[in-house]
Amino acid sequence: MSKKMILGLAMGVALIGMSLSGEAGEIKAKVEAAKGEMKATAEEMKGEAKAKIEEAKGNKASAAMERAKGNVKGAYERVKGKVNEVGAKAE
Protein backbone atom coordinates (compact mmCIF):
# COMPACT_ATOMS: atom_id res chain seq x y z
CA MET A 1 0.00 0.00 0.00
CA SER A 2 1.24 3.46 -0.76
CA LYS A 3 1.56 6.16 1.85
CA LYS A 4 -1.26 8.14 0.23
CA MET A 5 -3.61 5.17 0.43
CA ILE A 6 -2.82 4.59 4.08
CA LEU A 7 -3.18 8.28 4.87
CA GLY A 8 -6.51 8.42 3.05
CA LEU A 9 -7.76 5.32 4.82
CA ALA A 10 -6.75 6.64 8.21
CA MET A 11 -8.35 10.02 7.55
CA GLY A 12 -11.52 8.30 6.38
CA VAL A 13 -11.68 6.24 9.54
CA ALA A 14 -11.06 9.36 11.62
CA LEU A 15 -13.79 11.31 9.84
CA ILE A 16 -16.31 8.50 10.19
CA GLY A 17 -15.43 8.20 13.86
CA MET A 18 -15.84 11.94 14.34
CA SER A 19 -19.23 12.00 12.68
CA LEU A 20 -20.54 9.32 15.03
CA SER A 21 -19.34 11.03 18.18
CA GLY A 22 -21.13 14.03 19.60
CA GLU A 23 -18.69 15.34 22.18
CA ALA A 24 -15.81 17.63 21.24
CA GLY A 25 -13.42 15.86 23.63
CA GLU A 26 -14.18 12.51 22.08
CA ILE A 27 -13.64 13.90 18.59
CA LYS A 28 -10.30 15.39 19.56
CA ALA A 29 -9.30 12.13 21.24
CA LYS A 30 -10.12 10.14 18.12
CA VAL A 31 -8.17 12.57 15.94
CA GLU A 32 -5.14 12.31 18.23
CA ALA A 33 -5.32 8.50 18.16
CA ALA A 34 -5.58 8.50 14.36
CA LYS A 35 -2.66 10.91 14.03
CA GLY A 36 -0.53 8.72 16.29
CA GLU A 37 -1.38 5.64 14.28
CA MET A 38 -0.63 7.37 10.96
CA LYS A 39 2.72 8.63 12.21
CA ALA A 40 3.58 5.19 13.56
CA THR A 41 2.76 3.53 10.26
CA ALA A 42 4.81 6.12 8.39
CA GLU A 43 7.85 5.54 10.63
CA GLU A 44 7.59 1.78 10.20
CA MET A 45 7.35 2.18 6.42
CA LYS A 46 10.41 4.45 6.41
CA GLY A 47 12.35 1.85 8.38
CA GLU A 48 11.27 -0.91 6.02
CA ALA A 49 12.24 1.16 2.97
CA LYS A 50 15.68 1.86 4.42
CA ALA A 51 16.03 -1.84 5.28
CA LYS A 52 15.24 -2.83 1.69
CA ILE A 53 17.92 -0.41 0.44
CA GLU A 54 20.47 -1.88 2.84
CA GLU A 55 19.52 -5.42 1.84
CA ALA A 56 19.99 -4.50 -1.81
CA LYS A 57 23.47 -3.28 -0.94
CA GLY A 58 24.14 -6.60 0.80
CA ASN A 59 24.24 -5.21 4.35
CA LYS A 60 22.02 -7.60 6.26
CA ALA A 61 23.06 -6.27 9.66
CA SER A 62 22.31 -2.68 8.67
CA ALA A 63 18.99 -3.78 7.20
CA ALA A 64 17.99 -5.44 10.46
CA MET A 65 19.05 -2.35 12.38
CA GLU A 66 17.01 -0.02 10.12
CA ARG A 67 13.98 -2.29 10.39
CA ALA A 68 14.29 -2.33 14.19
CA LYS A 69 14.70 1.45 14.31
CA GLY A 70 11.53 1.84 12.26
CA ASN A 71 9.62 -0.46 14.60
CA VAL A 72 10.87 1.40 17.69
CA LYS A 73 9.98 4.79 16.21
CA GLY A 74 6.57 3.43 15.25
CA ALA A 75 5.95 2.19 18.77
CA TYR A 76 7.03 5.57 20.16
CA GLU A 77 4.57 7.41 17.88
CA ARG A 78 1.76 5.05 18.94
CA VAL A 79 2.50 5.79 22.61
CA LYS A 80 2.55 9.53 21.93
CA GLY A 81 -0.79 9.22 20.15
CA LYS A 82 -2.25 7.30 23.08
CA VAL A 83 -1.00 9.90 25.58
CA ASN A 84 -2.50 12.71 23.48
CA GLU A 85 -5.75 10.76 23.20
CA VAL A 86 -5.98 10.37 26.98
CA GLY A 87 -5.17 14.06 27.43
CA ALA A 88 -7.90 15.05 24.97
CA LYS A 89 -10.45 12.87 26.77
CA ALA A 90 -9.54 14.52 30.06
CA GLU A 91 -10.36 17.99 28.72
C-alpha positions, 0 to 999 in steps of 0.5 A: 500500500502506498503512503497516500492510500494509508493516509486516506484510509486513516483520515476516512476512519477518523472522519467517520469516527468523528461524525458518530461522536457528539462530544468535542473531547471525544472527537479530539481524542479520536483525531489524536489517536488517528494521528498517532497511528498514521505517524507510527505507520509512516515511521515503520514504512520508512524503516522498512524502505531503508532496510530494503535499500540496505539489503539491496546493498548486501548489508544484512546487519544494517537492514535489520538495524534499520527495520528495528529502528523503524519499529521502535519509532513506530511504537514511540509514535503510537504511545505519543498518540495514546497519551495525546488521546488520553489528554484530549479525553480529560479535557 
